[in-house]
Every structure is written in structure tokens, then in C-alpha cells.
Amino acid sequence: MVCRMFRIETEVDKDRRALLRARLRDTNTAASPVLAALRGTPGARETPLHVWALDDAGQLSGGLVAHTWAGWLHITHLWVDTPHRGTGLGTRLLTEAEHLALHRACTAARVETWDFQAPAFYRKQGYGIVCEIPDYPPGVTEYTLTKKLG
């Protein structure tokens, strides 16, 4: 067996990150018939999906940031300004995002949230907990929830 020496670097490098991501995608595609079949189709692209709620003055009152990929809606941020919480605005934002995702042929949705944020809100909207990570960060529990769409 040949022992090779490697130089290890730790700086942020966007070009190497892109190369690494492309090589990982190629490796995953070669290993998974599902990902291979997805490659080159519209569902293979991560497509941004944003929903905004603006007040009469055009100020941001709430919003949802997500993307669709492989038939899934992945919600990364959902926020409602304090005076509008409990008014149904969060539900409207989520419902609109799910509606738009259905038009993109999505069949499911996922979201991560912390215990002090909105797990009860998502469960009320039909999401179920599929993963629980205690102490992420320490003292907080993170939940992953999913929902079938349509």
C-alpha cells in the first residue's frame, strides 16, 4: 500500500466548493438509479420559491423562502412580524407556497424548525415530525417535518 502525503487547507474557496459539489453530484448520480433518472429533467434543478406579505405601505410583514427540487418543496425560512402573528398570515404564506409547489409538480414538502419556533404551527398545517435532533444547538431541539401535498 502506498502512503501519500496530502496538504490540508481550510480557507473558504468558492471554486473548490463548486468543483466538490459537481463531483459529489456525479458520484451520487452514478450510485443511485433514482438520481440518474432525475438528472437532466426539470425536477433536477433547485428552483427558488418566495412568497411575501407586504402591508399597505409596502413594508415586509411576513415571508416564506423555499426552493423546489425533485418533487419536493423545501421551506428554509418562514417569518411573520410580531403584530401579525396569530392572524392567519403564516398559514396564508404556507398555503400559497404549497399551491405554487403543486404547480411545479411537487408531491411533498419539508421544513426544519426549532422547538421554540413553530413545530405546533406546522403540525396544525398537516406536517408530521420525521426527525428530532436534541441539543442542536445545545439546549434546543430541532425538528424536521414533512407533508404530502395534493
Contacts in CASP RR format, 6 or more apart in sequence:
PFRMAT RR
TARGET T0000
AUTHOR 0000-0000-0000
METHOD contacts of the structure
MODEL  1
MVCRMFRIETEVDKDRRALLRARLRDTNTAASPVLAALRGTPGARETPLH
VWALDDAGQLSGGLVAHTWAGWLHITHLWVDTPHRGTGLGTRLLTEAEHL
ALHRACTAARVETWDFQAPAFYRKQGYGIVCEIPDYPPGVTEYTLTKKLG
28 35 0 8 1.000
29 35 0 8 1.000
29 36 0 8 1.000
29 39 0 8 1.000
30 36 0 8 1.000
38 44 0 8 1.000
38 70 0 8 1.000
43 68 0 8 1.000
43 69 0 8 1.000
43 70 0 8 1.000
43 71 0 8 1.000
43 105 0 8 1.000
44 69 0 8 1.000
44 70 0 8 1.000
45 69 0 8 1.000
46 67 0 8 1.000
46 68 0 8 1.000
46 69 0 8 1.000
47 67 0 8 1.000
47 68 0 8 1.000
47 69 0 8 1.000
47 104 0 8 1.000
48 65 0 8 1.000
48 66 0 8 1.000
48 67 0 8 1.000
49 64 0 8 1.000
49 65 0 8 1.000
49 66 0 8 1.000
49 67 0 8 1.000
49 68 0 8 1.000
49 73 0 8 1.000
49 97 0 8 1.000
49 100 0 8 1.000
49 101 0 8 1.000
49 104 0 8 1.000
50 63 0 8 1.000
50 64 0 8 1.000
50 65 0 8 1.000
50 66 0 8 1.000
51 63 0 8 1.000
51 64 0 8 1.000
51 93 0 8 1.000
51 96 0 8 1.000
51 97 0 8 1.000
51 100 0 8 1.000
52 60 0 8 1.000
52 62 0 8 1.000
52 63 0 8 1.000
53 60 0 8 1.000
53 61 0 8 1.000
53 62 0 8 1.000
53 63 0 8 1.000
53 80 0 8 1.000
53 84 0 8 1.000
53 89 0 8 1.000
53 92 0 8 1.000
53 93 0 8 1.000
54 60 0 8 1.000
54 61 0 8 1.000
55 61 0 8 1.000
60 81 0 8 1.000
61 80 0 8 1.000
61 81 0 8 1.000
61 84 0 8 1.000
61 89 0 8 1.000
62 79 0 8 1.000
62 80 0 8 1.000
62 81 0 8 1.000
62 84 0 8 1.000
62 89 0 8 1.000
62 90 0 8 1.000
62 93 0 8 1.000
63 77 0 8 1.000
63 78 0 8 1.000
63 79 0 8 1.000
63 80 0 8 1.000
63 93 0 8 1.000
64 75 0 8 1.000
64 77 0 8 1.000
64 78 0 8 1.000
64 79 0 8 1.000
64 90 0 8 1.000
64 93 0 8 1.000
64 94 0 8 1.000
64 96 0 8 1.000
64 97 0 8 1.000
65 75 0 8 1.000
65 76 0 8 1.000
65 77 0 8 1.000
65 78 0 8 1.000
66 73 0 8 1.000
66 74 0 8 1.000
66 75 0 8 1.000
66 76 0 8 1.000
66 77 0 8 1.000
66 97 0 8 1.000
66 101 0 8 1.000
67 73 0 8 1.000
67 74 0 8 1.000
67 76 0 8 1.000
68 74 0 8 1.000
68 101 0 8 1.000
68 104 0 8 1.000
68 106 0 8 1.000
71 104 0 8 1.000
71 105 0 8 1.000
71 106 0 8 1.000
71 107 0 8 1.000
71 108 0 8 1.000
72 106 0 8 1.000
72 107 0 8 1.000
72 108 0 8 1.000
72 109 0 8 1.000
72 110 0 8 1.000
73 97 0 8 1.000
73 98 0 8 1.000
73 101 0 8 1.000
73 104 0 8 1.000
73 106 0 8 1.000
73 108 0 8 1.000
73 109 0 8 1.000
73 110 0 8 1.000
73 149 0 8 1.000
74 109 0 8 1.000
74 110 0 8 1.000
74 111 0 8 1.000
75 94 0 8 1.000
75 97 0 8 1.000
75 109 0 8 1.000
75 110 0 8 1.000
75 111 0 8 1.000
78 90 0 8 1.000
78 93 0 8 1.000
78 94 0 8 1.000
78 111 0 8 1.000
78 118 0 8 1.000
80 86 0 8 1.000
80 89 0 8 1.000
80 90 0 8 1.000
80 93 0 8 1.000
90 121 0 8 1.000
91 125 0 8 1.000
94 125 0 8 1.000
97 109 0 8 1.000
98 109 0 8 1.000
98 147 0 8 1.000
98 149 0 8 1.000
101 109 0 8 1.000
101 149 0 8 1.000
102 149 0 8 1.000
102 150 0 8 1.000
106 149 0 8 1.000
107 148 0 8 1.000
107 149 0 8 1.000
107 150 0 8 1.000
108 146 0 8 1.000
108 147 0 8 1.000
108 148 0 8 1.000
108 149 0 8 1.000
109 127 0 8 1.000
109 146 0 8 1.000
109 147 0 8 1.000
109 149 0 8 1.000
110 144 0 8 1.000
110 145 0 8 1.000
110 146 0 8 1.000
110 147 0 8 1.000
111 122 0 8 1.000
111 127 0 8 1.000
111 144 0 8 1.000
111 145 0 8 1.000
112 142 0 8 1.000
112 143 0 8 1.000
112 144 0 8 1.000
112 145 0 8 1.000
113 119 0 8 1.000
113 122 0 8 1.000
113 142 0 8 1.000
113 143 0 8 1.000
113 145 0 8 1.000
114 140 0 8 1.000
114 141 0 8 1.000
114 142 0 8 1.000
114 143 0 8 1.000
115 140 0 8 1.000
115 141 0 8 1.000
115 142 0 8 1.000
115 143 0 8 1.000
116 140 0 8 1.000
119 129 0 8 1.000
119 143 0 8 1.000
119 145 0 8 1.000
122 128 0 8 1.000
122 145 0 8 1.000
122 147 0 8 1.000
123 129 0 8 1.000
123 145 0 8 1.000
125 147 0 8 1.000
126 147 0 8 1.000
127 145 0 8 1.000
127 146 0 8 1.000
127 147 0 8 1.000
128 145 0 8 1.000
128 146 0 8 1.000
128 147 0 8 1.000
129 143 0 8 1.000
129 144 0 8 1.000
129 145 0 8 1.000
130 144 0 8 1.000
130 145 0 8 1.000
130 146 0 8 1.000
131 143 0 8 1.000
131 144 0 8 1.000
132 141 0 8 1.000
132 142 0 8 1.000
132 143 0 8 1.000
132 144 0 8 1.000
133 141 0 8 1.000
133 142 0 8 1.000
133 143 0 8 1.000
134 141 0 8 1.000
135 141 0 8 1.000
136 142 0 8 1.000
END
